Amino acid sequence: MPEGHSVHRIARQFSTNFVGTAPEVSSPQGRFAQGAAVLNGREMIDARAVGKQMFLEFEGDEWLRVHLGIYGAWDFSGDVRVNPSIQIHGYTPGHSKLGQTGEYSRADRVRALDRDAEDSVTSIGAPRRTRVRMAETDRETADSGSFPPEPVGQVRVRLLNDLVCADLRGPTACEVLSPAEVDRVIQRLGPDPANANTPEERERFVERAHKKKTPIGLVLMDQAVVAGIGNVYRAELLFRAELDPHTPANSLDRTVLEELWDDWAHLLEIGITVGQMMTIDGLEGEAYQKALVERDERHWTYKLEGTPCKRCGTNIVLEEMGNRKLYWCPGCQH
């Protein structure tokens, strides 16, 4: 499931390519036809993310709420201008397009691609004909086809302006809401440091977490406590804090919770900018480039079960917690 950094990246793309325009809104598969009719031709005023949910504001106090869930993704095509604050994976100006295997089709590629296709390697700012897929993973390829492209697959909603087309497939939620309904959804969510990394928001997180008797490994995944953290960030944050995931949250010192918030804000900003959940600090040169390509080189514990901890040598453990996979090091996290 996409974590918070992915949804913020998508919201920034909408800010760059759609805010200030009045896109045509349609539902090629038909399941969102009524909602599309409400939004069609209205100016998009704002695009924002809160945790794993995105909200697009249209004139007339109409909002589109999208939760990608596990399978959802947005495809942008046309003369896409990638937001200059983020990086997109896979295509470098002056180089040939990606092949089906995920490698450049010429031998003189600039750098290898992430074999898990879960990150963004190349920073792109100028508009050009391209196709960008944004979900849990980002991928960009050259797009030489006609515009707008024919819908591919079950497109729930299509937004189309003069230059860019955005297609949504497979979301958990896609609905038109009133401002009051949007406010109710947001009020149910915990604070998101990408929106407001303030002492007040940090305290809101600390207060909510400190009331929980449940393990901190569950609390960090509770979107009502803190918005945006998923399986990867949960595992890596706990390792970086040297916290046993089973420790009751209400037993932790408030300063520990404050440090967790600060580290989440730090890692989230990296994730939004780079497009990868880079959770090992201090990587430089060849080590950093390798981490861009190899997932195992940028994480401490995630999906590294059964391998020696990079810090202490104890084997990383995999267990189930709250019906989700938890990766942690018994040697460092105690």
C-alpha positions as CSV (number, residue, x, y, z in Angstrom):
1,M,0.0,0.0,0.0
2,P,1.4,3.5,-0.8
3,E,2.7,5.3,2.2
4,G,2.3,9.0,2.9
5,H,5.2,10.2,0.8
6,S,3.7,8.7,-2.4
7,V,0.4,10.5,-1.9
8,H,2.1,13.8,-1.2
9,R,4.1,13.3,-4.5
10,I,0.9,12.7,-6.4
11,A,-0.8,15.8,-4.9
12,R,2.2,17.9,-5.9
13,Q,1.8,16.6,-9.5
14,F,-1.8,17.7,-9.5
15,S,-0.8,21.1,-8.1
16,T,1.7,21.5,-11.0
17,N,-0.4,20.2,-13.9
18,F,-4.1,20.8,-13.0
19,V,-4.6,23.4,-10.3
20,G,-5.8,26.6,-12.0
21,T,-7.3,24.6,-15.0
22,A,-10.8,23.4,-15.5
23,P,-10.4,19.8,-16.6
24,E,-12.8,17.5,-18.3
25,V,-13.7,14.8,-15.8
26,S,-15.1,11.5,-16.9
27,S,-15.4,7.9,-15.8
28,P,-14.4,5.6,-18.7
29,Q,-15.4,2.5,-16.7
30,G,-18.7,4.1,-15.7
31,R,-18.5,3.5,-11.9
32,F,-17.8,7.2,-11.1
33,A,-20.1,8.7,-13.8
34,Q,-22.3,10.6,-11.4
35,G,-19.4,12.1,-9.5
36,A,-17.5,12.9,-12.7
37,A,-20.6,14.8,-14.0
38,V,-20.5,17.0,-10.8
39,L,-16.8,17.9,-11.3
40,N,-16.7,18.2,-15.0
41,G,-15.5,21.6,-16.2
42,R,-15.0,23.1,-12.8
43,E,-11.7,24.8,-12.0
44,M,-9.4,22.8,-9.7
45,I,-8.4,25.1,-6.9
46,D,-6.2,23.0,-4.6
47,A,-4.6,19.6,-4.3
48,R,-3.5,18.3,-0.9
49,A,-2.6,15.1,0.8
50,V,-3.2,14.1,4.4
51,G,-1.4,10.8,5.2
52,K,-2.5,8.3,2.7
53,Q,-5.5,10.3,1.4
54,M,-5.6,12.9,-1.3
55,F,-8.2,15.7,-1.7
56,L,-8.7,17.7,-4.9
57,E,-10.7,20.9,-4.4
58,F,-12.9,22.2,-7.2
59,E,-14.8,25.5,-7.6
60,G,-18.3,25.4,-6.1
61,D,-17.2,23.8,-2.9
62,E,-16.8,20.3,-4.4
63,W,-14.0,18.0,-3.4
64,L,-12.7,14.7,-4.8
65,R,-11.4,12.3,-2.2
66,V,-9.1,9.5,-3.3
67,H,-7.6,6.7,-1.2
68,L,-5.4,4.5,-3.4
69,G,-5.5,1.5,-1.0
70,I,-3.4,-1.5,-2.1
71,Y,-4.0,-1.5,-5.8
72,G,-4.7,2.1,-6.8
73,A,-2.5,4.2,-9.1
74,W,-2.5,7.4,-11.1
75,D,-1.2,7.6,-14.6
76,F,-0.2,11.0,-15.9
77,S,0.4,11.4,-19.7
78,G,0.9,14.2,-22.1
79,D,3.1,17.3,-21.7
80,V,3.7,16.5,-18.1
81,R,5.6,19.0,-16.0
82,V,7.0,17.1,-13.0
83,N,7.0,19.1,-9.8
84,P,10.5,20.4,-9.4
85,S,10.5,19.4,-5.7
86,I,10.3,15.7,-6.5
87,Q,12.2,13.2,-8.6
88,I,10.7,10.6,-11.0
89,H,12.0,7.2,-11.8
90,G,13.2,5.9,-15.0
91,Y,13.6,8.3,-17.9
92,T,16.4,10.7,-18.7
93,P,16.2,13.4,-21.4
94,G,18.3,12.4,-24.4
95,H,18.1,8.7,-23.6
96,S,15.9,6.1,-25.1
97,K,12.7,4.9,-23.4
98,L,12.4,2.1,-21.0
99,G,12.1,-1.4,-22.3
100,Q,9.6,-3.9,-20.9
101,T,12.2,-5.5,-18.7
102,G,12.7,-2.2,-16.8
103,E,16.1,-1.5,-18.3
104,Y,17.0,1.2,-20.8
105,S,17.0,-0.1,-24.3
106,R,20.4,1.3,-25.0
107,A,23.7,0.2,-23.3
108,D,24.7,3.8,-22.5
109,R,22.0,4.3,-19.8
110,V,22.9,6.8,-17.2
111,R,22.3,4.5,-14.2
112,A,20.7,1.3,-13.4
113,L,17.0,1.2,-12.4
114,D,15.7,0.0,-9.1
115,R,14.9,-3.7,-9.8
116,D,11.9,-3.4,-7.5
117,A,10.6,-0.4,-9.5
118,E,9.8,1.4,-6.2
119,D,11.8,4.5,-6.4
120,S,12.6,7.6,-8.5
121,V,16.1,8.2,-9.7
122,T,16.1,11.1,-12.1
123,S,15.1,14.7,-11.3
124,I,12.8,16.1,-14.1
125,G,11.4,19.6,-14.4
126,A,10.7,20.5,-18.0
127,P,7.4,19.6,-19.6
128,R,7.5,17.1,-22.5
129,R,5.5,14.2,-23.9
130,T,5.8,11.6,-21.3
131,R,3.9,9.0,-19.2
132,V,4.3,8.9,-15.5
133,R,2.7,6.2,-13.3
134,M,2.5,7.2,-9.6
135,A,1.4,4.9,-6.9
136,E,3.4,2.9,-4.3
137,T,6.1,3.0,-7.0
138,D,6.8,5.6,-9.6
139,R,7.8,5.0,-13.2
140,E,8.2,7.3,-16.1
141,T,8.6,6.3,-19.8
142,A,8.6,8.3,-23.0
143,D,5.1,8.7,-24.6
144,S,5.0,9.1,-28.3
145,G,1.4,8.1,-28.7
146,S,-1.6,10.3,-29.5
147,F,-3.1,12.6,-26.9
148,P,-5.2,12.0,-25.1
149,P,-4.5,8.3,-25.0
150,E,-7.2,5.7,-25.1
151,P,-8.2,4.5,-21.6
152,V,-6.4,1.3,-20.7
153,G,-7.9,-1.0,-18.2
154,Q,-10.6,0.0,-15.6
155,V,-10.1,3.7,-15.4
156,R,-12.3,4.9,-12.6
157,V,-11.9,8.6,-13.3
158,R,-10.1,10.6,-15.9
159,L,-9.1,14.3,-15.6
160,L,-8.1,15.9,-18.8
161,N,-6.9,19.5,-19.7
162,D,-5.2,20.8,-22.8
163,L,-1.9,19.4,-21.9
164,V,-2.1,16.5,-19.4
165,C,-4.3,13.5,-18.8
166,A,-4.6,11.8,-15.4
167,D,-6.2,8.3,-15.1
168,L,-7.1,6.7,-11.8
169,R,-7.3,2.9,-11.5
170,G,-8.1,0.6,-8.6
171,P,-8.7,3.0,-5.7
172,T,-10.2,2.0,-2.4
173,A,-12.1,5.3,-2.3
174,C,-13.1,7.8,-5.0
175,E,-15.9,10.1,-4.1
176,V,-17.2,13.7,-4.3
177,L,-17.5,15.3,-0.9
178,S,-18.7,18.6,0.5
179,P,-16.4,20.8,2.6
180,A,-18.0,19.6,5.8
181,E,-17.6,15.9,4.8
182,V,-13.9,16.6,3.9
183,D,-13.4,18.2,7.3
184,R,-14.9,15.1,9.1
185,V,-12.5,12.8,7.2
186,I,-9.5,15.0,8.1
187,Q,-10.6,15.3,11.7
188,R,-10.4,11.5,12.0
189,L,-6.8,11.5,10.8
190,G,-3.8,12.1,12.9
191,P,-1.3,14.9,12.2
192,D,0.9,14.8,9.1
193,P,4.3,16.6,9.4
194,A,4.5,17.2,5.7
195,N,1.5,19.6,6.1
196,A,2.5,21.1,9.4
197,N,5.6,20.2,11.3
198,T,4.9,22.4,14.2
199,P,5.2,22.0,18.0
200,E,1.4,21.9,18.2
201,E,1.2,19.0,15.7
202,R,4.0,17.2,17.4
203,E,2.2,17.5,20.7
204,R,-1.0,16.3,19.1
205,F,0.8,13.1,18.1
206,V,2.4,12.7,21.5
207,E,-0.9,13.1,23.3
208,R,-2.7,10.6,21.1
209,A,0.1,8.0,21.2
210,H,0.7,8.4,25.0
211,K,-2.9,7.4,25.7
212,K,-2.5,4.1,23.9
213,K,-1.8,0.9,25.9
214,T,-1.2,-1.0,22.7
215,P,2.3,-1.7,21.4
216,I,4.1,1.2,19.7
217,G,4.4,-1.1,16.6
218,L,0.6,-0.9,16.3
219,V,0.2,2.7,17.3
220,L,2.5,4.0,14.5
221,M,0.2,2.3,12.0
222,D,-2.9,3.9,13.5
223,Q,-3.9,6.6,11.0
224,A,-5.9,8.3,13.8
225,V,-2.7,8.8,15.8
226,V,-0.3,9.8,13.0
227,A,-1.1,10.0,9.3
228,G,0.9,8.3,6.5
229,I,3.1,5.7,8.2
230,G,2.9,2.2,6.7
231,N,4.8,-1.0,7.0
232,V,8.2,0.2,5.7
233,Y,8.3,3.4,7.7
234,R,7.0,1.7,10.8
235,A,9.8,-0.9,10.8
236,E,12.5,1.6,10.0
237,L,11.4,4.3,12.5
238,L,11.4,1.7,15.3
239,F,14.8,0.5,14.4
240,R,16.3,4.0,14.2
241,A,14.8,4.7,17.7
242,E,16.1,1.4,19.0
243,L,12.5,0.6,20.3
244,D,11.1,-2.9,20.9
245,P,7.9,-2.9,18.7
246,H,6.0,-4.6,21.6
247,T,6.5,-1.8,24.1
248,P,3.2,-0.3,25.2
249,A,3.0,3.3,23.8
250,N,1.8,4.7,27.1
251,S,5.0,3.4,28.9
252,L,7.3,5.5,26.6
253,D,8.7,8.7,27.8
254,R,7.2,11.7,26.1
255,T,10.7,12.7,24.8
256,V,10.9,9.4,23.0
257,L,7.6,10.0,21.2
258,E,8.7,13.6,20.3
259,E,11.9,12.1,18.8
260,L,9.8,9.6,16.8
261,W,7.7,12.5,15.4
262,D,10.9,14.4,14.5
263,D,12.4,11.4,12.7
264,W,9.1,10.7,10.9
265,A,9.2,14.3,9.6
266,H,12.8,13.9,8.5
267,L,12.2,10.6,6.7
268,L,8.9,11.8,5.1
269,E,10.5,14.8,3.5
270,I,13.3,12.6,2.0
271,G,10.6,10.2,0.7
272,I,8.6,13.0,-0.9
273,T,11.6,14.5,-2.6
274,V,13.5,11.4,-3.7
275,G,10.6,9.0,-4.2
276,Q,12.2,6.3,-2.2
277,M,11.9,5.4,1.5
278,M,15.6,6.1,2.2
279,T,16.0,5.3,5.9
280,I,19.7,4.9,6.3
281,D,21.3,8.3,6.8
282,G,24.8,9.4,5.8
283,L,25.1,7.5,2.5
284,E,27.4,9.2,0.0
285,G,28.9,8.6,-3.4
286,E,28.8,5.0,-4.6
287,A,27.0,3.8,-1.4
288,Y,24.2,6.3,-2.1
289,Q,23.9,5.4,-5.7
290,K,23.7,1.7,-4.8
291,A,21.0,2.5,-2.3
292,L,19.0,4.2,-5.1
293,V,19.1,0.9,-7.0
294,E,19.0,-1.8,-4.4
295,R,16.2,-1.7,-1.8
296,D,18.2,-3.7,0.7
297,E,20.9,-1.1,0.7
298,R,18.6,1.7,1.9
299,H,16.8,0.0,4.7
300,W,17.9,-1.4,8.1
301,T,15.2,-4.1,8.6
302,Y,12.4,-4.0,6.0
303,K,12.3,-7.3,4.1
304,L,15.6,-8.3,5.5
305,E,14.3,-11.1,7.7
306,G,16.9,-13.9,8.4
307,T,19.9,-11.7,7.5
308,P,22.4,-10.2,10.0
309,C,21.6,-6.8,11.3
310,K,23.9,-4.2,9.7
311,R,24.5,-2.7,13.1
312,C,24.8,-5.6,15.6
313,G,24.8,-8.8,13.6
314,T,21.7,-10.3,15.1
315,N,19.4,-11.9,12.6
316,I,16.4,-9.7,11.6
317,V,13.1,-11.2,12.7
318,L,9.8,-11.3,10.8
319,E,6.5,-11.6,12.7
320,E,2.9,-10.7,12.3
321,M,1.6,-7.7,14.2
322,G,-1.9,-6.4,13.5
323,N,-2.2,-8.6,10.5
324,R,0.8,-6.9,8.9
325,K,4.4,-8.0,8.6
326,L,6.8,-6.5,11.1
327,Y,10.5,-6.6,10.6
328,W,12.8,-5.8,13.6
329,C,16.2,-6.5,15.2
330,P,16.0,-8.1,18.7
331,G,19.6,-7.1,19.3
332,C,19.2,-3.4,18.7
333,Q,15.6,-2.9,19.7
334,H,15.3,-3.7,23.3
